[in-house]
Amino acid sequence: MDNTTTKQRLTDLQCCVIIPTYNNHKTLKRVIDGVLNYTNAVIVVNDGATDSTETILQAYPQLTQIHLPKNKGKGNALQIGFNKAVELGYQYAITIDSDGQHFPSDIPVFVDALVASEEKNILLIGARNMTQEGVPKKSSFGNKFSNFWFWFETGTSLDDTQSGFRLYPIQELKKRKFYTKKFEFEIEVIVKAAWSGTVVKNVPVNVLYDETERVSHFRPFKDFTRISILNTWFVIVTFLYIKPRDLYRKYRKKGLKRFVMEDLLGNDDSPRKKALSIALGVFIGLSPFWGFHTLIVIFLAILFKLNKAIAFAFSNVSLPPFIPFVLYASSKMGQFVLGIEYSYTMEEMTENFEVLKHLKTYIVGSFSLALVASVVVGLLGFLILSIVQGKQKLLVHE
């Protein structure tokens, strides 16, 4: 696609480019000149720079410029840029960092992807090749860390969630409320966008890490801590609100019978997947992680892509009425494994907390019992489910 076509498409799509900048005087001019090859609809947000940024921007009076008196963070600068773009009537905004790591020549990649997409409520993130030479190890690790938590919180798997080269549906974003002001804003915005129904996808872009020019303002300890706190909050919201909300919406859309068969029982899941889900539920339910069984089993079911409803159901083998039996069986199993023997009864153990006096025996026995029971029940479940599936296939053929 030539520059003229891209310019026209950007105009038709009502798309601008936002450049947040802070003390990147070495690369700012090159980035602006590169963007101007494709569009004059550019908003530069000077986030309180103390270098020669303001002098450089004086050479570009045709650009929309916002000069903040004090540096308040990239997230704050982006939100100010979004607000200005909405005020000017734009529907989309491409953001590009001013540190020179992004190539303005990749702008057509975003335009092509937006034009080709049937879904226009879409947020595109430029996926960098984090394995190429010159990419800092801390950046690669941070990206993998971020990718995992984004997938856990939204169910969407991405190759790059930290790239600042993005296309935002800003008219949709204005309906959301954001609270962060630093680098963690770029995590907050994509998670909340995905939660609200915006499609979040990657598009391939190039990246350049030139340490002689590039100035990074990411503070590893402070910013990583901020991002970790944000992800902790998002995980809590995911479990307590987002997952239940999504299940309820599926129930309303599909009706009770179809919802139970497809989403709760996983009618299309294979006997192997269902059996593994049963085994996981039994193992966690009999393990000594009291108070955390539900959290752990759902987390692992999502991590290993198993049937969450089945795993959760079988983790309830340790419901309150069964707890004394589980404790007693765990203690006996521990005595067997360790080759020792105690003479107290189940009543003495549960009433006088004898099990706490022999915690090592209980823990060893608990895990041993969990392992044996999960294997036995899982195999039995696989056998029964395979027979049932075989009979269903015969009925279909008849």
C-alpha positions as CSV (number, residue, x, y, z in Angstrom):
1,M,0.0,0.0,0.0
2,D,1.5,3.4,-1.0
3,N,1.5,6.4,1.3
4,T,-1.3,8.2,-0.6
5,T,-3.7,5.2,-0.1
6,T,-2.8,5.0,3.6
7,K,-3.4,8.7,4.0
8,Q,-6.9,8.5,2.4
9,R,-7.8,5.4,4.5
10,L,-6.7,7.1,7.7
11,T,-8.9,10.1,6.7
12,D,-11.9,7.8,5.8
13,L,-11.5,5.9,9.1
14,Q,-11.3,9.1,11.1
15,C,-8.0,7.9,12.6
16,C,-5.3,10.1,14.1
17,V,-1.9,9.4,15.5
18,I,-1.0,10.2,19.1
19,I,2.6,10.6,20.2
20,P,3.2,10.8,23.9
21,T,6.7,12.0,24.6
22,Y,9.0,12.7,27.6
23,N,12.7,13.5,27.2
24,N,13.2,11.7,23.9
25,H,14.8,14.6,22.1
26,K,17.2,12.2,20.3
27,T,14.5,10.3,18.4
28,L,11.4,12.6,18.6
29,K,12.0,14.4,15.3
30,R,12.6,11.1,13.4
31,V,9.4,9.6,14.7
32,I,7.3,12.7,13.9
33,D,8.7,13.0,10.3
34,G,8.0,9.3,9.8
35,V,4.4,9.7,10.9
36,L,3.9,12.7,8.7
37,N,4.6,10.5,5.7
38,Y,1.2,9.0,6.3
39,T,-1.0,11.6,8.0
40,N,-1.1,15.2,9.3
41,A,-3.7,14.3,11.9
42,V,-1.1,14.1,14.7
43,I,-1.5,14.9,18.4
44,V,1.7,15.2,20.4
45,V,1.5,15.2,24.1
46,N,4.6,16.6,25.8
47,D,4.5,15.1,29.2
48,G,6.5,17.8,31.0
49,A,9.8,17.2,29.2
50,T,12.8,18.9,30.6
51,D,15.1,18.5,27.5
52,S,14.8,20.2,24.1
53,T,11.4,18.6,23.3
54,E,9.6,21.9,23.3
55,T,12.1,23.5,20.9
56,I,11.9,20.6,18.5
57,L,8.1,20.8,18.5
58,Q,8.2,24.5,17.5
59,A,9.2,23.4,14.0
60,Y,5.8,21.6,13.7
61,P,3.1,24.2,14.1
62,Q,0.7,22.1,12.0
63,L,0.5,19.5,14.7
64,T,-2.0,19.5,17.6
65,Q,0.3,20.0,20.6
66,I,-0.4,19.6,24.3
67,H,2.3,20.7,26.7
68,L,1.9,19.5,30.2
69,P,3.7,21.6,32.9
70,K,4.7,18.5,34.9
71,N,5.5,14.9,34.1
72,K,2.6,12.7,35.4
73,G,3.2,9.4,33.5
74,K,2.5,7.8,30.1
75,G,-1.0,6.7,31.1
76,N,-2.0,10.2,31.9
77,A,-0.5,11.5,28.7
78,L,-2.3,8.9,26.6
79,Q,-5.7,9.7,28.3
80,I,-5.2,13.4,27.6
81,G,-4.4,12.5,24.0
82,F,-7.5,10.3,23.7
83,N,-9.7,13.0,25.1
84,K,-8.4,15.5,22.6
85,A,-8.8,13.1,19.8
86,V,-12.5,12.5,20.8
87,E,-13.0,16.2,21.0
88,L,-11.7,16.6,17.5
89,G,-14.1,14.0,16.2
90,Y,-11.8,11.0,15.6
91,Q,-13.0,7.5,15.9
92,Y,-9.7,5.8,16.2
93,A,-6.2,6.7,17.4
94,I,-2.9,5.0,16.6
95,T,-0.3,5.5,19.4
96,I,3.4,5.3,18.8
97,D,6.2,5.8,21.3
98,S,8.7,8.6,20.7
99,D,11.8,6.6,21.8
100,G,12.5,5.3,18.3
101,Q,11.7,1.6,18.9
102,H,8.7,1.7,16.6
103,F,8.7,2.2,12.8
104,P,6.1,4.6,11.5
105,S,6.3,2.6,8.3
106,D,4.2,0.0,10.1
107,I,1.2,2.3,10.3
108,P,-0.3,0.7,7.2
109,V,-0.3,-2.7,9.0
110,F,-2.8,-1.3,11.5
111,V,-4.8,0.4,8.7
112,D,-5.0,-2.8,6.7
113,A,-6.1,-4.9,9.7
114,L,-8.8,-2.4,10.7
115,V,-10.2,-2.3,7.1
116,A,-10.1,-6.1,6.8
117,S,-11.8,-6.7,10.1
118,E,-15.6,-7.2,10.1
119,E,-15.6,-6.2,13.8
120,K,-14.9,-2.5,14.0
121,N,-14.9,-2.4,17.8
122,I,-11.3,-3.6,17.8
123,L,-8.1,-2.7,19.6
124,L,-4.9,-3.7,17.8
125,I,-1.5,-4.1,19.5
126,G,1.7,-4.2,17.5
127,A,3.4,-7.6,18.3
128,R,7.2,-7.2,18.4
129,N,9.6,-10.1,17.8
130,M,10.9,-10.3,21.3
131,T,13.4,-13.1,20.4
132,Q,15.4,-10.9,18.0
133,E,18.9,-9.8,18.8
134,G,19.1,-6.6,20.9
135,V,15.9,-7.1,22.8
136,P,16.6,-6.6,26.6
137,K,16.0,-9.8,28.6
138,K,14.0,-7.8,31.2
139,S,11.6,-6.6,28.4
140,S,11.1,-10.1,27.1
141,F,10.4,-11.5,30.6
142,G,8.1,-8.6,31.4
143,N,6.2,-9.2,28.2
144,K,5.7,-12.9,28.9
145,F,4.6,-12.1,32.4
146,S,2.0,-9.6,31.1
147,N,0.8,-11.9,28.4
148,F,0.1,-14.7,30.9
149,W,-2.0,-12.4,33.2
150,F,-3.9,-10.9,30.3
151,W,-4.9,-14.4,29.1
152,F,-5.8,-15.4,32.7
153,E,-8.0,-12.3,33.1
154,T,-9.7,-12.3,29.7
155,G,-9.3,-15.7,28.1
156,T,-7.5,-14.1,25.1
157,S,-4.0,-15.2,24.2
158,L,-1.7,-12.6,22.8
159,D,2.0,-12.6,21.8
160,D,2.6,-9.0,23.0
161,T,0.6,-7.0,25.5
162,Q,3.2,-4.4,26.3
163,S,3.9,-2.8,23.0
164,G,2.9,0.9,22.9
165,F,2.4,0.8,19.2
166,R,-1.4,0.4,19.1
167,L,-4.7,1.3,17.4
168,Y,-7.5,2.2,19.9
169,P,-11.2,2.5,19.3
170,I,-11.4,5.8,21.2
171,Q,-15.1,6.3,20.9
172,E,-15.6,3.0,22.8
173,L,-12.9,3.8,25.3
174,K,-14.6,7.0,26.4
175,K,-17.4,4.8,27.9
176,R,-14.9,3.2,30.3
177,K,-13.4,4.7,33.5
178,F,-9.7,4.3,34.0
179,Y,-7.8,4.9,37.2
180,T,-4.1,4.4,36.5
181,K,-1.7,7.1,35.2
182,K,1.7,5.4,34.7
183,F,2.8,2.5,32.5
184,E,0.2,0.2,34.0
185,F,-2.5,2.1,32.1
186,E,-1.6,0.2,29.0
187,I,-2.5,-3.0,30.9
188,E,-5.7,-1.5,32.4
189,V,-7.0,-0.3,29.1
190,I,-6.7,-3.6,27.2
191,V,-8.1,-5.7,30.0
192,K,-11.1,-3.4,30.5
193,A,-11.6,-3.2,26.8
194,A,-11.7,-7.0,26.5
195,W,-14.1,-7.3,29.4
196,S,-16.5,-4.9,27.7
197,G,-16.6,-6.7,24.4
198,T,-13.8,-5.0,22.4
199,V,-11.8,-7.5,20.3
200,V,-8.1,-7.3,21.2
201,K,-5.7,-8.6,18.6
202,N,-2.0,-8.5,17.7
203,V,-0.6,-7.3,14.4
204,P,3.1,-7.9,13.5
205,V,5.4,-4.9,13.7
206,N,9.1,-4.3,13.6
207,V,11.1,-3.1,16.6
208,L,14.5,-1.4,17.1
209,Y,16.3,-1.3,20.4
210,D,19.2,1.2,20.0
211,E,20.6,1.8,23.4
212,T,22.7,4.7,22.1
213,E,19.5,6.7,21.3
214,R,16.7,5.1,23.2
215,V,15.7,6.5,26.6
216,S,13.4,4.3,28.6
217,H,11.5,5.7,31.5
218,F,10.3,2.4,32.8
219,R,11.4,2.0,36.4
220,P,11.7,-1.8,37.0
221,F,10.9,-2.0,40.7
222,K,8.2,0.8,41.0
223,D,6.5,0.1,37.7
224,F,6.6,-3.7,38.0
225,T,5.1,-3.4,41.5
226,R,2.3,-1.1,40.1
227,I,1.6,-3.6,37.4
228,S,1.6,-6.5,39.8
229,I,-0.9,-4.8,42.1
230,L,-3.1,-4.0,39.2
231,N,-3.1,-7.6,38.0
232,T,-3.8,-8.8,41.5
233,W,-6.9,-6.6,41.6
234,F,-7.9,-7.8,38.1
235,V,-7.6,-11.5,39.1
236,I,-10.0,-10.8,42.1
237,V,-12.5,-9.0,39.8
238,T,-12.2,-11.8,37.3
239,F,-13.2,-14.5,39.8
240,L,-15.8,-12.5,41.7
241,Y,-17.5,-10.6,38.8
242,I,-16.3,-11.2,35.2
243,K,-16.5,-15.0,35.1
244,P,-19.9,-15.2,36.8
245,R,-21.1,-12.3,34.6
246,D,-20.0,-14.1,31.4
247,L,-21.6,-17.4,32.6
248,Y,-24.9,-15.6,33.3
249,R,-24.8,-13.9,29.9
250,K,-24.2,-17.3,28.2
251,Y,-27.2,-18.7,30.1
252,R,-29.4,-15.9,29.0
253,K,-28.3,-16.3,25.4
254,K,-28.4,-20.1,25.1
255,G,-31.2,-21.1,27.5
256,L,-30.9,-23.5,30.4
257,K,-30.6,-26.9,28.6
258,R,-28.0,-25.7,26.0
259,F,-26.1,-23.7,28.7
260,V,-25.8,-26.8,31.0
261,M,-24.8,-29.1,28.2
262,E,-22.2,-26.8,26.5
263,D,-20.8,-24.6,29.3
264,L,-21.3,-26.5,32.5
265,L,-21.0,-30.1,31.5
266,G,-18.9,-29.4,28.4
267,N,-20.9,-31.9,26.3
268,D,-18.5,-31.5,23.4
269,D,-15.4,-32.2,25.6
270,S,-13.7,-35.5,25.1
271,P,-13.8,-38.3,27.8
272,R,-10.1,-37.7,28.3
273,K,-10.6,-34.0,29.1
274,K,-13.6,-34.7,31.3
275,A,-11.7,-37.4,33.2
276,L,-8.7,-35.1,33.7
277,S,-11.1,-32.5,35.0
278,I,-12.5,-35.0,37.5
279,A,-9.0,-36.0,38.6
280,L,-8.0,-32.4,39.1
281,G,-11.1,-31.7,41.2
282,V,-10.6,-34.7,43.4
283,F,-6.9,-34.0,43.9
284,I,-7.5,-30.4,44.9
285,G,-10.5,-31.3,47.0
286,L,-8.5,-33.8,49.1
287,S,-5.4,-31.6,49.3
288,P,-4.6,-29.7,52.5
289,F,-5.2,-26.2,51.0
290,W,-8.3,-25.5,53.1
291,G,-10.0,-22.3,52.2
292,F,-8.4,-22.1,48.8
293,H,-9.8,-25.1,47.1
294,T,-12.1,-23.2,44.8
295,L,-9.6,-20.6,43.8
296,I,-6.9,-23.2,43.1
297,V,-9.1,-25.6,41.1
298,I,-10.5,-22.8,38.9
299,F,-7.1,-21.4,38.3
300,L,-5.6,-24.8,37.3
301,A,-8.6,-25.7,35.2
302,I,-8.2,-22.5,33.2
303,L,-4.4,-22.9,33.1
304,F,-4.6,-26.5,31.7
305,K,-7.8,-25.7,29.6
306,L,-9.9,-28.3,31.4
307,N,-13.6,-28.3,32.2
308,K,-14.0,-25.8,35.0
309,A,-17.5,-26.9,36.0
310,I,-16.5,-30.5,36.4
311,A,-13.3,-29.7,38.2
312,F,-15.1,-27.5,40.6
313,A,-17.9,-30.0,41.2
314,F,-15.5,-32.8,42.1
315,S,-13.3,-30.5,44.3
316,N,-16.3,-30.5,46.7
317,V,-15.4,-33.9,48.0
318,S,-14.3,-31.9,51.0
319,L,-17.6,-30.3,51.8
320,P,-18.2,-29.7,55.6
321,P,-20.1,-33.0,56.2
322,F,-17.2,-35.0,54.7
323,I,-14.3,-33.1,56.4
324,P,-14.0,-35.5,59.4
325,F,-13.8,-38.5,57.0
326,V,-11.2,-36.7,54.8
327,L,-9.1,-35.8,57.8
328,Y,-9.3,-39.4,59.2
329,A,-8.5,-41.0,55.9
330,S,-5.6,-38.6,55.3
331,S,-4.1,-39.3,58.7
332,K,-4.4,-43.1,58.2
333,M,-2.8,-42.8,54.7
334,G,0.0,-40.7,56.2
335,Q,0.7,-43.4,58.9
336,F,0.8,-46.0,56.2
337,V,3.2,-44.1,54.0
338,L,5.5,-43.1,56.9
339,G,5.3,-46.6,58.5
340,I,4.0,-45.4,61.8
341,E,0.8,-45.9,63.8
342,Y,-1.4,-43.9,66.2
343,S,-4.2,-45.3,68.2
344,Y,-6.7,-42.4,68.3
345,T,-10.2,-42.8,66.8
346,M,-11.8,-40.5,64.3
347,E,-13.9,-38.9,67.0
348,E,-10.8,-38.1,69.1
349,M,-9.0,-36.7,66.1
350,T,-11.8,-34.3,65.1
351,E,-12.9,-33.3,68.6
352,N,-9.5,-32.9,70.2
353,F,-7.6,-31.8,67.1
354,E,-5.2,-34.7,67.4
355,V,-4.4,-34.3,63.8
356,L,-2.6,-31.0,64.5
357,K,-0.2,-32.8,66.8
358,H,0.9,-34.9,63.9
359,L,0.8,-32.3,61.1
360,K,3.6,-33.9,59.0
361,T,1.7,-37.2,59.0
362,Y,-1.5,-35.5,57.9
363,I,0.1,-33.5,55.1
364,V,1.9,-36.5,53.7
365,G,-1.2,-38.5,54.0
366,S,-3.4,-35.8,52.5
367,F,-1.3,-35.5,49.3
368,S,-0.9,-39.3,49.1
369,L,-4.7,-39.8,49.4
370,A,-5.3,-37.0,46.9
371,L,-3.0,-38.5,44.4
372,V,-4.3,-42.1,44.7
373,A,-8.0,-41.0,44.7
374,S,-7.6,-38.7,41.8
375,V,-5.9,-41.4,39.7
376,V,-8.5,-44.0,40.6
377,V,-11.6,-41.7,40.2
378,G,-10.1,-40.2,37.0
379,L,-9.5,-43.6,35.4
380,L,-13.0,-44.8,36.4
381,G,-14.5,-41.6,35.0
382,F,-12.6,-42.0,31.8
383,L,-13.9,-45.6,31.4
384,I,-17.5,-44.7,32.1
385,L,-17.4,-41.6,29.9
386,S,-15.8,-43.6,27.0
387,I,-18.5,-46.3,27.3
388,V,-21.3,-43.6,27.3
389,Q,-19.8,-41.8,24.3
390,G,-19.5,-45.1,22.4
391,K,-23.2,-45.9,23.0
392,Q,-24.2,-42.4,21.9
393,K,-22.2,-42.8,18.7
394,L,-23.9,-46.2,18.0
395,L,-27.4,-44.6,18.6
396,V,-26.5,-41.8,16.1
397,H,-25.4,-44.3,13.4
398,E,-28.5,-46.4,13.9
